[in-house]
């Protein structure tokens, strides 16, 4: 049996855009052909696919780095470069993707077959045909393709289930799941028998829904005790919680204290304490259960429905399942988590730069500065004129002047240094 893994790292990079081409039309009897360099192709995207045949993130423990194909370079005769091939990454249904640095949730793969572009490929660079003007008829430069950055993410699998069975270990959750569904979870009389969430399909009163047996949650789970943080996340999507307690107290535990303890952990983890609940008192066939049941029922005091069942003898389940089915029919469907978009590399015209002075050198920095410098042919006068025009249009010249730069001051951009010309 494959190891269950519900958290894994992912490093991904979209494809770089292809470079634009510097080319001039060549034809017999045509002496001065115009520029005809084509554009570079767009880089491939990194695309996620929610695959219902996957149930664990184990594959990402062995293969965590992914990279889409780069776009092809442009060619002569206005030939556009080939688009880079997209990279498809399959993940289990219910996987959420967070950016490692910021923790932002960027993808929720809540539905089978859902596709999500995680990272977009870089734009292809313009060929020199775009830079021809009445005064610049033979541009000897082109734009490079947009370079993409490598991003680190982590994946979390949150089970997709309508009903979650919660409670301390060994209270009978797995047995209840086996009674009401066709699931065959591992069942034994010792703590933490269940080490992975087990899911089963329930059909009751013409209503189909998914029930999950969440591994045992104990006191301190919200701070990571036991299997707490590993599996509390699997409760987040459930619309209804079935809180199972061992009403017999056969292991010296108090069912009332157990109920309150787990509810405190749900409240500490998030808004799970406000989730609709049904209290299931299991092991009613054992001595002393009747007295404890009446005591717990008085303690709940009508806050939630309370049912007495015996999973071992399959008694008391009809009334309980009638209540579950009716409650679910009145509850709204689970909403996917809100997604945030990763910021794209800003354009130089958006003022995405900073000017600072260090040891007499004026340094211009920003995400798009390197791309701008790479676009310049410093051996070509027309390319330099275009560069200076772009700096002025973007406000960099004004920013340098405001910082104190004068004619002849040294300016550093990316790995290039040159004299400031106003």
Buried (B, 14 or more C-beta within 10 A) or exposed (E): EEEBBBBBBBBBBBBBBBBBBBBBBEEEEEEEEEBBBBBBBBBBBBBBBBBEEBBBBBBBEEEBEBBBBBBBBBBBEBBBBBBBBBBBBBBBBBBBBBBEEEEBBBBBBBEBEBEBEBBBBBBBBBBBBBBBEEEBEBBBBBBBBBBBEEBEBBBBBBBBBBBBBBBBBBBBBBBBBBBBBEBEBEBEEEEEBBBBBBBBEBEBEEBEBBBBBBBBBBBBBBEEEBBBBBBBBBBBBBBBBBBBBBBBBEEEBBBBEBBEBBBBBBEBBBEBBEBBBBBBBBBBBBEEBEEBBEEBBEBBEEEBBBBBBBBBEEEBBEEBBEBBBEBBEEEEEBEBBEEBEBEEBEBBEEEBBEBEEEEEEBBBBBBBBBBBBBBBBEEBEBBBEBBBEBBEEBBBBEBBBEBEBEEEBBBBBBEEEEEBEE
